[in-house]
Amino acid sequence: MRKSKLGLILIAGLVLDASPASPESLEGYVLSEGSNRPIPGLIVSLVNAEAGRSAPSITDSTGHYYFSDVPNIQGFYYLEIYWGRELRYRSSIQIHGNVSNSPIVLR
């Protein structure tokens, strides 16, 4: 059986509130590499040693995911994307400060 490779492009943006103690929100899109088509049905989670694992966000028909009320804590989060039970993407992101919105391409 031939295993297919799934390529993803992740475009994430943080929406930051002016108050440093308030919760943040995070949203982004997941697209397929090459065709740039949205990928619905992926499981997206935020993981932090202090805050734990978020409730999952499932990408919609446009590949969009959204997290509200992300605790504003020191350190970083891991953004994880699963295709079923298979971890397809994991990267650390900072919730405070400047965040780059450049796409992340997975091969």
C-alpha positions as CSV (number, residue, x, y, z in Angstrom):
1,M,0.0,0.0,0.0
2,R,1.4,3.4,-1.0
3,K,1.4,6.0,1.7
4,S,0.6,9.4,0.4
5,K,2.3,12.5,1.6
6,L,0.2,15.4,2.8
7,G,1.8,18.8,2.4
8,L,0.4,21.7,4.4
9,I,0.8,25.4,4.4
10,L,-0.1,27.1,7.7
11,I,-1.0,30.7,7.9
12,A,-1.5,31.8,11.5
13,G,-2.3,35.2,12.9
14,L,-2.6,36.3,16.5
15,V,-5.1,38.9,17.5
16,L,-3.7,40.6,20.5
17,D,-5.6,42.7,23.1
18,A,-4.0,45.9,24.4
19,S,-4.2,44.7,28.0
20,P,-1.2,42.4,28.8
21,A,-3.2,40.4,31.5
22,S,-6.2,39.7,29.2
23,P,-6.7,36.5,27.3
24,E,-5.7,36.4,23.6
25,S,-7.2,34.8,20.6
26,L,-5.5,32.9,17.8
27,E,-6.8,32.0,14.3
28,G,-5.3,30.8,11.1
29,Y,-5.8,28.7,8.0
30,V,-4.4,25.3,6.9
31,L,-3.9,24.8,3.1
32,S,-2.5,22.0,1.0
33,E,0.9,22.4,-0.4
34,G,0.9,22.9,-4.2
35,S,-2.8,23.4,-4.8
36,N,-3.2,25.9,-1.9
37,R,-6.7,24.4,-1.2
38,P,-8.1,24.5,2.3
39,I,-8.0,21.3,4.3
40,P,-11.2,20.8,6.4
41,G,-11.4,18.4,9.3
42,L,-7.9,18.7,10.8
43,I,-7.6,18.8,14.6
44,V,-5.7,21.9,15.8
45,S,-4.6,22.2,19.5
46,L,-2.5,24.5,21.6
47,V,-0.3,22.9,24.2
48,N,1.6,24.7,27.1
49,A,3.3,23.2,30.1
50,E,1.5,25.6,32.5
51,A,-1.9,25.9,30.8
52,G,-2.1,22.3,29.5
53,R,-3.8,21.3,26.2
54,S,-6.6,23.4,24.8
55,A,-9.9,22.1,23.6
56,P,-9.3,21.2,19.9
57,S,-10.4,23.4,17.1
58,I,-11.5,21.6,13.9
59,T,-10.7,23.3,10.6
60,D,-13.8,24.2,8.7
61,S,-14.5,24.1,4.9
62,T,-12.1,27.0,4.4
63,G,-9.3,25.5,6.4
64,H,-9.9,28.0,9.2
65,Y,-9.4,27.3,12.9
66,Y,-9.9,29.7,15.9
67,F,-9.1,29.8,19.6
68,S,-10.5,32.3,21.9
69,D,-9.5,33.1,25.5
70,V,-6.0,31.8,25.2
71,P,-4.3,32.4,28.6
72,N,-1.7,35.1,28.4
73,I,1.2,33.4,30.2
74,Q,5.0,33.6,30.0
75,G,6.7,31.2,27.7
76,F,5.4,29.6,24.5
77,Y,2.7,27.3,23.2
78,Y,3.0,24.5,20.8
79,L,0.6,24.6,17.9
80,E,-0.2,21.0,16.9
81,I,-2.1,19.8,13.8
82,Y,-3.4,16.3,13.6
83,W,-4.7,14.3,10.6
84,G,-6.8,11.8,12.5
85,R,-4.4,10.5,15.1
86,E,-1.3,11.3,13.2
87,L,0.6,14.5,14.2
88,R,1.3,16.3,11.0
89,Y,2.7,19.6,12.4
90,R,4.1,20.9,15.6
91,S,5.7,24.3,16.1
92,S,6.3,26.6,19.1
93,I,4.6,30.1,19.0
94,Q,4.7,33.0,21.4
95,I,1.5,34.6,22.5
96,H,3.1,38.0,23.4
97,G,5.1,40.3,21.3
98,N,5.6,40.4,17.6
99,V,4.3,37.4,15.7
100,S,5.3,36.6,12.1
101,N,2.4,35.8,9.9
102,S,4.5,34.2,7.2
103,P,3.3,30.9,5.9
104,I,4.8,27.6,7.2
105,V,5.2,25.0,4.5
106,L,5.3,21.3,5.5
107,R,6.6,18.6,3.2
